[in-house]
Each structure stands twice: as structure tokens, then as C-alpha cells.
Amino acid sequence: MPTTAASRENGDSHVAQQTGRQPIVDESITDRSESDPGQTRSFDQTPSMPKNVPQRGKTAWSSLILGRLREIDKTPFRDELEAGQIQKYADLGHAHAQFVLGCMHAEGLGVPQNDVEAVRWFQRAAEQDFAVAQNWLGSMHQQGRGIRQDDVQAFRWFHRAAQQGLSDAQFNLALCYRRGTGTPQDDFGAVHFLKLAAEQDHRWAQFDLGWMCYERRGGAGNDVDSVNWYRRAAVAGLDSAQYNLGYMYDVGLGVEQDFVEASSWYQKAADQNHVMAQRAIGMMYRDGDGVTQDHSLAVEWFRKSAEQGFALAQESLASMYFHGRGVPQDYHEAQEWYHAAATQGERWSQQKLAWMHMVGRGVSKDEALAFYWVQKAAMQDLSWSQAELGRLYYLGQGVPLDDAEALRWFRMAAELDSPAAQYMIGLMYSEGRGVEADETKAIQWYRKAAEQHYALAQNNLGRAHQKGLGVAQDDLIAVHWYRKAAEQQLPVGQSNLGFMYLHGKGVEADEEMAVELFREAAEAGDAEAITVLAQRDEFHRSRRLKRIASMVSTIGASLALVLVMARILRRPKMKTLPTGLSGVGG
């Protein structure tokens, strides 16, 4: 009989994806420019005022005001005093003072926070070609703070500031080109302005340029160039660059693979609380790459990252609890961390959580929750979950039986080379469920799965060749596939191969080998093997009884003959007269 797929523990089926260090990440998408309006005291990086900018008042005075503002004592009187002085010079048209006043309103420093007022003062300074104010005004337009959101206007102001050599503006302009915001998307334009900013030691521009090299975008360069740019930003202390440089050493891109160097850079970023680096260091300790293997330290780093909400770290920590590495095995704790990651959309955790609810590991069995999480993971292209979802619809387990839906999910998983799904499609063609019965197509799908060492498919392929279903009948090929399934300890495969040995089909008859295979299958619970062995035992018992009865009968007959002979021998002998003598007297 064709065998059906059973739900099996996915266990560590996704270990390679789950446990690997994460690839490079374009973190600069968060717009962490050196003078982003969202950062406090971001105007600290204000460059000295270009000579061609009209000035009213003395530059020395504005520098003094900025210095005193940084040291402000946070008393209402002092705040008001500083604000009043800056307001005075801003009203007089001093561009630097106007810019500072805009920052104060944007951040609520010494004055009530007011984005509209911030935009007004940035605008006045920007119109005097004050580059830093132009950059901030571009950011306000881009974010829709205090003014209607307008990417085109943002691009225009970034461009004006970038032309004056302001690295922050060059970086922001590069992002506009890279994303196509406010201007047509242009990787070459992005790389051009990133290089201008990077050469001025703008760390995030260096980081982004490294990423563009890694992605081979805009003619930025190759992996070697990527490493060079990451290194410059990393040496300057940028945690994300330190992490990405560690990754390049980790996988050997642009440099010779070096786990020790990788762990060193990961550690620098992790010490700055970079969550991805903390997880990466945890992986290094878990696997013993570049450091002495230490599961306890791995758990410690995973926890630091996980408690900050990093889903992949939560998943890694869950795995440590699940397998009892570095911590006592605790399925409930594992479930808690898998759940935390799953709710953030981490697909491998969703899949693991689905399995835990299916089998009741760390949680109570719950078909509804199992279906919920397996569906979530299936929709994120995880083949095991897609095949499992198809199986639930195929069996009507926790959901209404639906062959069409089952086949849809099996096909999706099969496209990702899931042998379980390929096997199930073959089974559906064989049974004519959801499709017209077609043994030839069934064989095609069985073969795809069998060539991926899927034991159930190997067994069914053997049966098809034995019976001539969809293929020419051939006992030799049948034995070949039955043997492959049996070698994987598939009970039905062992049993079927046992029959071939028992009857000498496709192989020389060997009752001893057949019995051994039947016993292996029976120990695994194969009903047919158990029946065959029971019948064999009964047959041999019957033969033994017959042999014993025959022996008893033979012995009985022999004893009877002996008794007869003994009786004859015990009878008295008759006396006879000698020949020639006469009994008559003369």
C-alpha cells in the first residue's frame, strides 16, 4: 500500500538559517546623519561658517553662545537669558543665530518646542545660504515636521547645502538618490555624494559606501573596497560599521576569513550595545569560532540582545533553552522566547512554535494555535510549514478537509524543493485526490522526492516498479528502491524488502535475511511485519507439533512391536519325538 506522510518533528531543520550570523545590513536607512534634527545637541557638529555667507554681528559671539548653550545650567532664568540673546541676534538677521534659534525650537531647548517656529528660523537662515540650516530645513520637509511633507523641496535644500561642501547634506542627498525620493533613483549619483561625504570622514557615508560596494551598486567598488570603507567607519567608532566589518571577516569577503578578527570587531560593536553584534558574539561562543566555546557566555550575549527586543537573538536564546545548552533544558522558557520572536514576524520561530503546539512540547497541544502559527510561517515561504499546512488540509486535522487547498500548499513547498511536499503530490495523483488519478505523474513526483533521499517516496517508487504502476514492472528496480528506504530504517520499506527476499523476487531468495528485515520492521511497529512473523511462528510451531506427533506415533508402533516379540519369546516350547522311533512295543 502507498504510505502517507506523517507529521514529524521539524527539530533543527532550520538550524543553518537560524544559527548563522546575519548577513550585511543596510542600517543607514534610519537616516542617522551626523546632524539629524531628531538627535539632541545635533547642532554641536556645526562647521565654521563659510566665508561667503553674509554675517551680521561677530562670529566669535555666535561661537560663544553655542558654547554656553551646551553648558547651560537648565534654570528657567538662564534658559530665558540665553534664548533672549539668541533671539536678539536672530532678529537682527544673523544667520548663525537664526539657525541656533531654529534648533532650540526644534528641540524645546530654552524655548517651548515648536516645529513651525523651527522651520521659520531655519528658512530665514537657509535663504542666507547657511548650509547647516539648509540641511535641517531639508530634513524638516522630508519628515513633515512643522511643514507639509515634501520630498522634492527636501532634495532641493539638501542639494544647495551639499554644493557648499556640508558632509551631512551630501550624505542626505545621496540617500535621496539611492531611494529615489524627491528625484529619480540614481545609484551613481548616490555613490558620487557618498564619496564626497566619506572623504570628509562622515562615518555614516563611509558605512553606506561600504554597503554599496558590497551590493555592487552605482560602480562603488567590490568587496575589498567595502572592507576598506567599513574599516574607516569602524575605526572612527561606528558600531554598525564594526559589526559589518566583523561579518566580512566572518565569511571571508574582501579579506581572508578570520574568526578571531571577526569576533574582535563584533565585540567592539557589542560593547556599544549593538544588538546584532551581541547576537553574533553569542553565536561565536556557541560554535567556538574565534573564541573558546562557552555555551554559558553564548546565552549571556543572546540574552542581552534578546532583552532589547532583537527577534533573532530571542530565537537563538529560545534554541539554547530548547536544547539545554548553557542553561537547564526548559521547554516552557524556550516557548516564551520563540513566541516573543514569532510575534515580531520571525518566521523560523513561528514554525518552531507551530510544531510545539502540534506535539505539546512546552505548551499544551492546541490544533488551533498550531494552525495559526504554521500558516504564518507558510506565508513567509518556509517549505516545512507549507508542506505541513498542506498535510493538515489533506487529513482535515484542525481544519476542514480540503484537497484543493492541500494541493496548493504542497505545490508551493514543492517549488522550494521540499521532498515531503513532492511526495504528497505524488500520493494525491496516485489516489486521485484534488486531481485526476495519474500513476505516471505520481511516479514523476515520487522520483523527485526519492532522489532527495525521502524514504516514503523511495518505498512507493519501489512498489510502483514491483506492481508495474505507471512504469514497466521490474523487480530489480523495486528492490533497489525498497533497499534505499530500508537503509533509512523505514519499517514499511524493510517489510517490503523482506517479502522480496522471502519470495526471491529481484534478489536471490534468502529466508534468513527476510526474517531479519521483518524483525527490524516489527520492532518499529510495522503491523504487516508483525503479522508475517506471527504466521511464520505459527507455521513452524505447527510443523514442530506434527513432527513430534509423528515421532510419538513411530515410537508407539516400535514399542508395540517390541511387546509382541517379548510375549512370543516368553511362551513354553512343545516337545517332539525323534524321527524313526515307534511307540509300539515289540
Buried (B, 14 or more C-beta within 10 A) or exposed (E): EBBBBEBEEBEEBBEEEBBBBBEBEBBBEEBBBBBBBBBEEBBBEBBEBEEEBEBBBEEEBBBEBBEBBEEBEEEEEBBEBBBEBBBEBBEEBBBBBBBBBBBBBBBEBBBEEBBEBBBBBBBBBBEBBBBBBBBBBBBBBBBEBBBEEBBEBBBBBBBBBBBBBBBBBBBBBBBBBBEEBBBEEBBEBBBBBBBBBBBBEBBBBBBBBBBBBBEEBBEBBEBEBBBBBBBBBBBBEBBBBBBBBBBBBBBEBBBEEBBEBBBBBBBBBBEBEBBBBBBBBBBBBBBEBBBEEBBEBBBBBBBBBBBEEBBBBBBBBBBBBBBEBBBEEBBEBBBBBBBBBBBBEBBBBBBBBBBBBBEEBBBEEBEEBBBBBBBBBBBBEBBBBBBBBBBBBBBEBBBEEBBEBBBBBBBBBBEEEBBBBBBBBBBBBBBEBBBEEBBEBBBBBBBBBBEBEBBBBBBBBBBBBBEEBBBEEBBEBBBBBBBBBBBBEBBBBBBBBBBBBBEEBBBEEBEEBBBBBBBBBBEBEBEBBBEBBEEBEEEEEEEEEEEEEEEEEEEEEEEEEEEEEEEEEEEEEEEEEEEEEEEEEE
